[in-house]
Amino acid sequence: MIKRIQEKTVIEYLQFFPVVAILGARQVGKTTLAKIIKNKYFPEAIYLDMESPADWFKLEEPELYLNQFQNKLIIIDEIQRKPELFPILRTIIDKNRKNGRFLILGSASPDLLKKSSESLAGRIAFIELTPFMLEEINSENYQKLWLRGGFPESFLAKDDKTSILWREFFVKTFLERDIPQFGLKIPAPNLRRFWLMLAHLQNQLWNASQIANNLGISAPTVKNYLDILHYTYMVRILQPFYTNVKKRLIKTPKIIIRDSGILHYLLNIKNYNDLISHPIVGHSWEGFVIEEILKLLPSEYEYFFYRTRAGAEIDFLITKAGKVIVAIEIKYSLTPKISKGFYNCVKDILPQQKVVVYPGEITYKKGDILILSIKNLPDYIKNLA
C-alpha cells in the first residue's frame, strides 16, 4: 500500500469545512483513500456509493436518510452520478452548521460539477487526488512511473504487459461508459481518434482548425472534445505567459496528456526500450516532468510556458503575484545543453531562479543555473514554499 500525500490534507480540511470533495480521474484511488480515512479516523462513518443500486435506493429520500446521521461523517462516492444531491446537502448543512459532515468523491472537476460550486459555495473545499507521484513512490522508480503512469493499477501491475492491458481497458471504459454517465453524447470512436491525435501532438501548440480538418469535424466540436478531456482530468491546457516586453509572443496554449502511461498506451509504447527510441520521447519527458511539478506545487503559485514568435522558448514558468519565480527547461539528456533561446528569454522575464531538469543522477550548478536531477525534483518544489 502506497500512502497518499493528500490523506493529511483531507483530515485537515474536514476540521474547517462542512464538506470536503476529493476529485480526480476515474480509478485514481479516491475510493481507496476514502476507505483508509474511514478506517483510520472515522470508523463509524457512513459510506454510500452512487454506483451501488442499494445505496442509490437509500437516497431516494436523501434529506430523510442523511438527517439520521447528524454526528457521523457521511462519505458519498461518485457523486457526479446524482448531482441533485448538492442543493440538498446545502440545506442539511445550513440547518446544522458544523464542519466535517460530508466527504464526497467525484470523477470530474468543479467546472463540470458546477452545481457543487454554486450550491455549496463557502461550505466546501476541493482536493484533487492525482495519480501516484514521485514523492509517493520513491524517486528511484521514476522510469517505471514515467513509462506506466501513476494510476495505481497500472503502476503496481506485475509486469509491463499487465500494465498495458489495464490501460487498454481503462481507456475503453472511460470512452464507452464514463463519458455517457456525465450526460455527454459523444461517439466513443470520435473521441478516441481525437485523444490519439493529441497524443501525437503531446506538449505542442493547440491548433483547433488543423485538428478539425484532420478529423473531418468542426472547430467548435474539437473545442468541446478538448473541454471534456480537460474536465475529466485526462488533459491539461498549459497557458502561455504574457509580459509587457516588446516581443511578439505566442498566445496559443499547449496541450498535455496528463498521465504518461495513458499517453504511451495511445502511442503503442509497451516498454522502456520502446519509449526511449520513440520520436515522442522528448515531449513525453517534458509532460511527465511538468505534471510531477504540478502535483506538488502550492496553490498560491501559477504556471505557464513562454515562447516568442521567433521560436525562443522556456518550457515551464512558476510565478507568484505576477513575478517569475522559476524558469525551467526540461531536457531528456544526460548532458543537457542550454540553448541561446533560453538565455534570451531569461533576459526578457528576469526569473529569480533558473533550472534545468534532466534524468541524470546528480544535481549541480552550471554558472547561475541549477542542473536538477529528476530524483531531487520533489524536494526542490516543496522547498519553494
C-alpha positions, 0 to 999 in steps of 0.5 A: 500500500502506497500512502497518499500525500493528500490523506493529511490534507483531507483530515485537515480540511474536514476540521474547517469545512462542512464538506470536503470533495476529493476529485480526480480521474476515474480509478485514481484511488479516491475510493481507496483513500476514502476507505483508509480515512474511514478506517483510520479516523472515522470508523463509524462513518457512513459510506454510500456509493452512487454506483451501488443500486442499494445505496442509490435506493437509500437516497431516494429520500436523501434529506430523510436518510442523511438527517439520521446521521447528524454526528457521523461523517457521511462519505458519498462516492461518485457523486457526479452520478446524482448531482441533485444531491448538492442543493440538498446537502446545502440545506442539511448543512445550513440547518446544522452548521458544523464542519466535517459532515460530508466527504464526497468523491467525484470523477470530474472537476468543479467546472463540470460539477458546477452545481457543487460550486454554486450550491455549496459555495463557502461550505466546501473545499476541493482536493484533487487526488492525482495519480501516484507521484514521485514523492509517493513512490520513491524517486528511484522508480521514476522510469517505471512511473514515467513509462506506466503512469501513476494510476495505481493499477497500472503502476503496481501491475506485475509486469509491463504487459499487465500494465498495458492491458489495464490501460487498454481497458481503462481507456475503453471504459472511460470512452464507452461508459464514463463519458455517457454517465456525465450526460455527454453524447459523444461517439466513443470512436470520435473521441478516441481518434481525437485523444490519439491525435493529441497524443501525437501532438503531446506538449505542442501548440493547440491548433483547433482548425488543423485538428478539425480538418484532420478529423473531418469535424468542426472547430467548435466540436474539437473545442468541446472534445478538448473541454471534456478531456480537460474536465475529466482530468485526462488533459491539461491546457498549459497557458502561455505567459504574457509580459509587457516586453516588446516581443511578439509572443505566442498566445496559443496554449499547449496541450498535455496528456496528463498521465504518461502511461495513458499517453504511451498506451495511445502511442503503442509504447509497451516498454522502456526500450520502446519509449526511449527510441520513440520520436515522442520521447522528448515531449513525453519527458517534458509532460511527465516532468511538468505534471510531477511539478504540478502535483506538488506545487502550492496553490498560491503559485501559477504556471505557464510556458513562454515562447516568442514568435521567433521560436525562443522558448522556456518550457515551464514558468512558476510565478507568484503575484505576477513575478517569475519565480522559476524558469525551467527547461526540461531536457531528456539528456544526460548532458543537457545543453542550454540553448541561446533561446533560453538565455534570451528569454531569461533576459526578457522575464528576469526569473529569480531562479533558473533550472534545468531538469534532466534524468541524470543522477546528480544535481549541480550548478552550471554558472547561475543555473541549477542542473536538477536531477529528476530524483531531487525534483520533489524536494526542490518544489516543496522547498519553494514554499 
